[in-house]
Protein backbone atom coordinates (compact mmCIF):
# COMPACT_ATOMS: atom_id res chain seq x y z
CA UNK A 1 0.00 0.00 0.00
CA UNK A 2 1.25 3.47 -0.89
CA UNK A 3 0.19 6.66 0.82
CA UNK A 4 0.99 10.32 0.41
CA UNK A 5 0.18 13.60 2.15
CA UNK A 6 0.61 16.07 -0.70
CA UNK A 7 -1.73 19.04 -1.12
CA UNK A 8 -4.63 18.42 -3.50
CA UNK A 9 -4.39 20.46 -6.70
CA UNK A 10 -7.96 20.48 -8.04
CA UNK A 11 -6.87 21.83 -11.43
CA UNK A 12 -4.55 18.86 -11.88
CA UNK A 13 -6.89 16.21 -10.47
CA UNK A 14 -8.42 14.94 -13.76
CA UNK A 15 -4.97 14.38 -15.26
CA UNK A 16 -3.71 12.68 -12.09
CA UNK A 17 -6.77 10.43 -11.88
CA UNK A 18 -6.07 9.13 -15.38
CA UNK A 19 -2.55 8.09 -14.38
CA UNK A 20 -3.57 5.69 -11.58
CA UNK A 21 -3.09 1.95 -12.05
CA UNK A 22 -6.13 -0.28 -12.44
CA UNK A 23 -7.57 -1.25 -9.06
CA UNK A 24 -6.34 1.89 -7.30
CA UNK A 25 -8.74 3.11 -4.64
CA UNK A 26 -9.19 6.42 -2.92
CA UNK A 27 -8.85 6.21 0.84
CA UNK A 28 -9.20 9.12 3.23
CA UNK A 29 -9.13 12.72 2.13
CA UNK A 30 -8.11 15.27 4.76
CA UNK A 31 -8.78 18.90 3.95
CA UNK A 32 -7.94 22.09 5.78
CA UNK A 33 -10.66 24.76 5.89
CA UNK A 34 -12.01 27.50 8.11
CA UNK A 35 -15.52 26.47 7.02
CA UNK A 36 -15.80 23.08 8.75
CA UNK A 37 -19.54 23.53 9.39
CA UNK A 38 -20.20 24.42 5.74
CA UNK A 39 -18.32 21.32 4.57
CA UNK A 40 -20.32 19.16 6.99
CA UNK A 41 -23.62 20.62 5.75
CA UNK A 42 -22.72 20.20 2.07
CA UNK A 43 -21.60 16.58 2.38
CA UNK A 44 -24.65 15.67 4.48
CA UNK A 45 -26.86 16.90 1.62
CA UNK A 46 -25.22 14.45 -0.78
CA UNK A 47 -25.52 11.49 1.58
CA UNK A 48 -22.48 11.51 3.87
CA UNK A 49 -23.03 11.16 7.60
CA UNK A 50 -21.01 12.77 10.36
CA UNK A 51 -18.95 9.97 11.87
CA UNK A 52 -17.49 12.14 14.63
CA UNK A 53 -16.17 15.56 15.55
CA UNK A 54 -12.92 16.19 17.37
CA UNK A 55 -10.88 19.33 18.12
CA UNK A 56 -12.37 21.55 15.44
CA UNK A 57 -12.52 18.79 12.85
CA UNK A 58 -15.39 16.84 11.38
CA UNK A 59 -15.13 13.32 9.92
CA UNK A 60 -17.68 12.24 7.34
CA UNK A 61 -18.47 8.78 6.02
CA UNK A 62 -20.67 7.08 3.49
CA UNK A 63 -22.12 3.80 4.71
CA UNK A 64 -20.39 2.05 7.58
CA UNK A 65 -16.83 3.11 6.77
CA UNK A 66 -15.05 4.98 9.58
CA UNK A 67 -14.55 8.12 7.47
CA UNK A 68 -13.88 9.16 3.90
CA UNK A 69 -13.40 12.89 4.45
CA UNK A 70 -11.92 14.87 7.30
CA UNK A 71 -12.20 18.64 7.40
CA UNK A 72 -9.82 20.34 9.83
CA UNK A 73 -9.29 23.94 10.90
N, C-alpha and C positions, 0 to 999 in steps of 0.2 A: 504494500500500500504506500502511495506517495501522498504527501500533504505539503501545502504551502501556505504562507500567510502574507502574500503580496496584496497591495491595494487593488481593488476592482476598477478597471478602466471600462466604463460602459460603452464608450465609442469603439473599443477594440473587441468587445465581447463576441459579436457574431463571427469574426475571423478566428478568434481563439477557440470557440466552440467547434468549428469545423476541423480543427487540428487534433482533436482528442481521439485516442484509439477506440475501436469498437468495444463496447462493454463498460466504458468509463461512466462513473456515476458521480453526481454532485452530492456532497455531504452537507456539512454545516456551512452557512454563510453568516459571518459576523460583520455587522456594519456599525459604524460610528455615526451618531446623529444627535442633534439637540432636540429633535422632535420625536422622542420615543413614543409618546402617546399617540401621535398622528400615525406612525408606522403601525402600532398595534391596532388602531381603528381600521386602517386600510386593509391590512391582511386579514382581519376578522371578517370583513365584508366579502372577501373572496374565498372564505372557507377555512382559514387557519384558526386554531384555537390557542389561547394563551396557556402555555405549559407552566410557566412560573415567572415571577419577577424577583430581581435580586439586585440591590445596590445601584439603582438607577438604570437597570437593564430589563428588557423584556425578552422572553424566549417563546417563540411561536412554533407550533407543530401542526402538521396535517396528519390525521389519523392517530395512531398510537405511538408514533415515533417520539423520542424524547424532545428533540427540537430540530427544526430545519433552519430557522433564522434566529439570530440574536441581534438586538438593537441596543447599543450601549451609548452612554453619554460620552 
